[in-house]
Amino acid sequence: MNRHHLLVVTASLLCLASVGPTSVAVAKLGNPHRTALAASVASPSRTPANVSRDRYRNPAATLAFFEVKPTHTVVEIFPGGGWYSEIIAPYVINGGGTYYAAAPDRGLNGFRKLAATNEALYGKARTAIFPVRAANETGVPAGTADVVVTFRNVHNWMMGDKPYADLAFQQMYAMLKPGGVLGVEEHRLGEKADSALEKKSGYVKVSTVRRMAEAAGFRFVGSSEINANKRDTKDYAEGVWTLPPNYARKDVDRAKYAAIGESDRMTLKFVKPR
């Protein structure tokens, strides 16, 4: 492990423990958990290209806000290529917890590819189908998860001819234990914007996410601005995919979009009532 990197991440977590919207959550983790989380973020096993995006995604502070502990059963919904999996899976598996990657079967291919690269790190990780739509599909067992997290996925559940966001929130609620936490990070659309943009831009209103989560039974706990980006104007013809890392316009105005950085994001925490 790069000791300097670990010290920097640990120091940043300690600073956040004394100031800012993540203060209470970071403090709740306790020193051993903060150290383990910092070690996972600083691990040399992470893909260098992924590490370079930490400045936009703030993984240590985000996971601290969601109160993810290494002893937890943690479900990551739609892990994609495993950007967060590289951090969360070793963090909880090494701490005695359980990690699930949950997505449609084909949607798990990215995580499976990652897991195949390091049996020692990911061999104990579990996979599950999400959302479950058929009797023969095996999802996360009901009432078993301490924390469910999903990063930049809600817009996908709202798009297309057959949106299923309501079903997604209902199933995330079902898999959590009473008192369990749902953490949602999503591209944020302004509240005064046309709601039709939620179907095509990749951005979603905070009020929309809250409405769906609360309709499923969740109680809203709070939000953090750790992943906010005031430079994001959210008015691109190609939607959020105009910005890095996608660069939908390829080399057209690439420097302009690189200077903006990744999208402005909500970071919301909900709880399943006891």
N, C-alpha and C positions, 0 to 999 in steps of 0.2 A: 504493500500500500504506500502511496505517496504521503509521507507524514506531513509535509507542508500543506498539501491539499486538505487533509483531514483537520489540521489545526485551523485552517481558514474557515472551513464549513462549520466546525464546532463553535468558533468564535462568532460567526454570523448567527447561529442559533441562539447563543447566549445573549447576544445583543437584542434579538427579537423577543427574548423572554422578558426584557425590561421595558420595551416600548413598542407601540404599534398594535394593530388589530389582532395579531396572532399571539399576543403575550400570554393569555390565559391557557390556551391550548398547548403551547410549547412548555409552559411550566408544568402542566399536568403530565407530560410525558415522563418527567423525572430524569435525573442525570444519567443513569445507565441507558435509558431508552434514547435520550438525545445523542449520546455517544455512539450507540449502535446505528442510529439513523445517519449520523454524520459519516460513519465508516462505510455504510452502504452507498451513500452518494459519492464518496471519494474513492470507491473501489476501482482498481485498475482493470477489473473485468468488464467495466462498462465500455461501450463503443465510443471512441473518441468523438465521432460526429455528434453523438447524442449529448455528450458532456458539453460540447460547445454551445448547446441550446439551453443550458441550465439558467443562464442570465435572463431568458425570457420565461422559463417555466417554474423557476424557484421551487424545485422538488422538495427540499428539506423543510422549508417553511410551509409549503402546501400540505404535505403529509402530517406535519405537526399540527396544523390547524384542524385537520380531519381526525386528529387524536389516534393515529395508527400506531399501535404498539407491536413489538416483535412477537409477543405471545398470542396475538389475535388470529382469528380466522378472517382473512381478508379476501374479498372477491373484487377482481378488477374486470369491469365490464368493457367488452370490445378493446382488448389490449393492442390491437393492430400489430405493428412490427416489434412491439415490446419496449418502447421507450421507457415507460414507467415500470414495466416488468423487471427490467435490469436492476432496479432499485428495490422494489417492494418484495419480489420473490425471495431473494437472498436474505433480506432484512427479517422477514417473518419465519422463513424456514430455518435459518440459523438460530433464531430466538425461540424455537419450539412451537411456533404457530403454524398455520396452514394457509397456503396461497392457492386461490382458484383463478384461472383465466376463463372467462365466460363469454361466449359469442356463438353465432351460428357456426356450424361445423366448418365450412370453408373459411369463415372469419378467424378461425383458430390456427390457420396455416402459418401465419407470421410468428405466432408464439411458439408453435411446434418447431419451426426452423431455429428460433433462438434457443429453445431448450436442448436441441440436438447438439449445439455447440459446446455445452458444458454440463455433463451429467451430474457432476458434483454439486453445482449450484442449483440446477433446476430439476434434478431427478425426482424429487419429492413433490413437485408442483402438480396440481390437479387441473383438469379441464372439465368444463360443463357447458351444456347448450344454453344459449340465451338469445332471445326469449324462447321458452318452450312452447311449441305450437302443436305437437303431436304426442300421443300416448307413449310412443317408443323413444322419445327423446329424454335424456337424463339431464336435469338441471341441478343447480345447487340445492341441497336438501333444505326444506323449510325450517326456519328458526335456528339456523346454525352459524350465521355470519355475525361477527362483531362489527365489521366495517365493510361497506360496499363503496367503491370509488369508480367514477367514470370521468374521463377526460376528453372534452371536445367531441362528444358523440350524440348529444340530444338532438342536434339539428338533423342528423342522419335519420333518426327515428320519426321525424316530422315530414320528411320529404318523400317524393314518389307518389304513386297512385294508391298505395296501401300503407299509410302511416300507422305506426304502432307505438307511439310514445306513451300513451296511457297504459297500454299493456306492459311496457317496459317498467314503468314506475310501480305498477301493481306487483310485478314479480320481484323487483328489488326489495319492496316492502316485505314480501312473504319470506324471502331468504334470510332476513335479518332477525336476530334475537330481539326481544323487547329491550329497549334502551340502546340498541345498536345505532350506528351512525351511517348516514348516506352522505358522501362527499361528491359534489358536482362542480366540475370546471367546464365552462362553455364560452364560446365566442359571444360577446354581449352586444345586443342591438339596443339602441336608444328607445326609451319607453314611448317617445312621441313618433317614432318611425312607423311606416306602414307595416302592419302585421303580415301582409302578403310577402314581405321580404324574408320572413322566417321559412318560407317554403323553397327558397331558391338561393339565398345569399350566404347561408352557412352561419348567420348570426341569429340569436334568439333573445327575446326579452327576458329579463329577470322575472317579471311578473308572470310570464308564461310558464317558466320552469317551476316557480312556486305554486302556481295554480295546479299543475299536474301532480306535483309531489304531494301537496296537501290533499288533493282529491283522493290520492291513494292511501292516505292515512298518516303521512309524515307530519311532524311538527317542525317548523322552521326555527333553527337555533340562531343563525347569524351568518354574516358574510365577511370576507376579507378582500382588501384591495391589493393583495400581494401580486396578483397577475394582471393588474390594470395597465393600460397603455394609452395615454392621452393623445399620442401621435396618430393613432388609428382613426381615420376619418369614416370608414365603413361605407363608402359610397362608390365602390369599384364595380364596374360592369361584370367582371368575372367573380364577384363576391369575395369572401374571405380568402379564397385560394389564390388571389392576386399576391398576397403577402408571402414572405418566407414561412415555412420552407418549401411551399409548392411553386411559387412564381409562375402563375398561370399564363402570364404574358411573356414568359421566357426571358429574353434579353431586353425587351422593351421596357425602358424606365426601371431597369433592375436596381440600379443604385438608389433610386428614389424609394423603392419599396424596402430595400435592405435597411435604409436609414430609419424607416418607420418601425421595422422589426415585426415580430409576431403580433397577433391580434390582441385587442383589448378583451379581457376575459373576466367574467364573473367567477367567484369562488364561493360556493354556497354550502352550508352545512345543515343537515336535517337529522332528526332523530325519530326512531320508531318508539312511540310512547310505551311505557312499562304497563 
